[in-house]
């Protein structure tokens, strides 16, 4: 399992709040430490790839003084390129079961434990209104991720190893550099990848750290 945390950007309107990865969240842990410990608890064999950019010096100083077993990957283009480019920087790790997570979310281990490693998955949470949702086709599979859908999705995506070659192909295409992750997922669906819907349905399982 390779876990790719996209923590290179800042939330719109929240740049002055600083790097969300270094915000204290619980038990004197910073968000990056909280994410790391939970991923390692559920997936002890996982490799964690951490894409960073905004306030990069602070992340590097933190990394030097802490012993987290992560692959730190810097994105110097975080302010001009989209998430497609961020994933491109992690392209050599898109070779196994792959979990894509945002760097500004706090989650609990219950979410991670629901992952079925045999299927690529999208996670729905009807208790929290995110901007994005998805249309669902029969047998509980996603048809398309879009705005204005009540099937609100958390910004968390699991790609089964049988589908990673399509993800790798898409992130290697420069035309997708400025895509959001959900746009990459939609293109994977258009290429025939089936994304199973997983319901979270809790206000406390996958929360954004910064809110306006």
C-alpha positions in Angstrom: 0.0 0.0 0.0 1.3 3.4 -1.0 -0.4 6.4 0.7 0.0 9.7 -1.1 -0.7 12.8 1.0 -1.2 15.9 -1.1 -0.2 18.7 1.3 1.6 21.0 -1.1 -1.2 23.6 -1.4 -3.1 26.0 0.9 -6.9 26.4 1.1 -8.3 29.3 -0.8 -8.6 32.3 1.5 -6.5 30.5 4.2 -2.9 31.1 3.1 -2.3 33.4 6.1 -3.2 30.6 8.5 0.0 28.8 7.5 0.7 25.2 6.7 -2.2 23.0 7.8 0.1 20.0 8.3 1.7 21.7 11.3 -1.5 22.6 13.1 -2.0 20.9 16.5 -5.0 18.6 16.3 -5.1 16.3 19.3 -2.9 14.8 22.1 -0.2 17.4 21.3 0.2 16.0 17.8 0.4 18.0 14.7 -1.8 17.0 11.8 1.0 15.4 9.9 1.9 13.3 13.0 -1.8 12.4 13.5 -2.2 11.3 9.9 1.0 9.3 10.0 0.2 7.4 13.2 -3.2 6.4 12.0 -2.0 5.3 8.6 0.7 3.2 10.1 -1.7 1.7 12.7 -4.0 0.4 10.0 -1.5 -0.2 7.3 1.8 -0.8 9.1 3.5 -2.0 5.9 2.5 1.1 3.9 4.9 3.6 2.3 3.8 7.2 2.9 4.6 9.7 0.3 4.2 13.3 1.4 3.9 16.0 -1.2 4.7 19.4 0.2 5.2 22.9 -1.2 3.5 25.8 0.7 5.8 26.9 3.6 8.3 24.2 2.5 11.0 25.3 4.9 8.8 24.7 7.9 8.0 21.2 6.7 11.7 20.5 6.1 12.7 21.7 9.5 10.0 19.6 11.1 11.1 16.6 9.1 14.7 17.0 10.2 13.8 17.0 13.9 11.2 14.2 13.8 11.6 10.5 12.9 8.6 9.9 10.6 9.1 7.2 8.0 7.8 9.2 5.1 9.0 9.9 1.6 9.2 13.7 1.4 8.6 15.1 -2.1 8.8 18.8 -2.8 6.5 20.5 -5.3 8.1 23.8 -6.3 5.2 24.5 -8.7 2.4 24.1 -6.0 1.2 27.7 -6.7 0.9 27.3 -10.5 0.1 23.6 -11.1 -2.8 21.6 -10.0 -3.2 18.3 -8.2 -2.5 16.3 -11.4 1.0 17.6 -11.3 1.3 16.9 -7.6 0.4 13.2 -8.3 2.9 13.2 -11.2 5.6 13.9 -8.7 4.6 10.7 -6.9 4.3 8.8 -10.2 7.0 6.2 -9.4 5.0 5.2 -6.3 1.8 4.6 -8.3 2.7 0.9 -8.6 0.6 -0.8 -5.9 -2.6 -0.4 -4.0 -2.7 3.4 -3.7 -4.5 5.7 -1.2 -4.7 9.4 -2.1 -5.4 11.7 0.9 -5.5 15.5 1.3 -3.0 17.2 3.7 -5.7 19.3 5.4 -8.0 16.6 6.7 -8.2 14.9 10.1 -9.6 11.4 9.9 -9.9 8.4 12.2 -8.9 4.8 11.8 -12.5 3.6 11.3 -12.5 5.1 7.8 -9.2 3.4 6.9 -10.5 0.1 8.2 -13.5 0.2 5.9 -11.3 0.0 2.8 -11.8 -3.1 0.7 -8.4 -3.7 -0.9 -10.0 -5.6 -3.8 -11.8 -2.6 -5.3 -11.1 1.0 -6.1 -13.3 3.2 -3.9 -14.8 6.6 -3.4 -16.0 7.6 0.1 -19.4 9.3 0.6 -20.4 11.2 3.8 -24.0 12.5 3.7 -23.5 14.0 7.2 -21.1 16.6 6.0 -21.8 18.8 3.0 -18.7 19.0 0.9 -18.6 20.9 -2.4 -18.4 17.7 -4.5 -20.7 14.7 -4.8 -21.1 11.8 -7.2 -23.8 10.3 -9.2 -24.3 6.6 -8.4 -25.2 3.8 -10.8 -26.6 0.5 -9.9 -24.7 -1.9 -7.7 -23.3 1.0 -5.8 -20.6 2.2 -8.2 -19.8 5.8 -9.1 -20.8 7.2 -12.4 -19.3 10.7 -12.1 -18.0 13.1 -9.5 -19.5 16.5 -9.9 -20.8 19.6 -8.1 -24.5 19.8 -6.9 -24.9 16.2 -5.9 -26.2 15.2 -2.4 -23.9 12.1 -2.4 -21.2 14.2 -0.8 -17.8 12.7 -1.2 -14.8 13.0 1.2 -11.6 14.0 -0.6 -10.2 10.4 -0.2 -9.6 7.9 -3.0 -8.5 4.3 -3.0 -7.0 2.9 -6.2 -6.7 -0.9 -6.4 -3.5 -2.2 -7.9 -5.3 -3.5 -11.0 -6.2 0.2 -11.8 -3.0 2.0 -11.0 -1.6 1.8 -14.6 -4.5 4.0 -15.8 -3.8 6.5 -13.0 -0.1 6.5 -13.9 -0.9 7.0 -17.6 -3.2 10.0 -16.7 -0.7 11.8 -14.4 2.0 11.4 -17.0 0.0 13.3 -19.4 0.9 17.0 -19.2 -2.6 18.0 -20.2 -3.8 16.8 -16.8 -1.3 18.8 -14.8 -3.9 21.4 -13.7 -6.7 18.9 -13.0 -8.1 18.4 -9.5 -8.0 14.9 -8.1 -11.7 14.3 -8.8 -11.1 15.2 -12.4 -8.4 12.6 -12.7 -10.8 10.1 -11.0 -13.6 11.0 -13.5 -11.1 10.3 -16.4 -10.3 6.9 -14.8 -14.0 6.2 -14.8 -14.2 7.1 -18.4 -11.4 4.7 -19.1 -13.4 1.9 -17.6 -12.3 1.9 -13.9 -15.1 0.9 -11.5 -15.1 2.9 -8.3 -17.2 1.3 -5.5 -19.1 3.6 -3.2 -18.2 3.4 0.5 -20.4 5.2 3.0 -18.8 7.0 6.0 -21.8 8.9 7.3 -20.3 10.6 10.3 -19.5 14.2 11.2 -16.3 13.1 12.9 -14.5 10.7 10.6 -12.9 13.0 8.0 -12.8 16.6 8.9 -11.3 19.7 7.4 -8.9 21.5 9.7 -9.3 25.0 8.3 -12.8 26.5 7.7 -13.7 30.0 6.6 
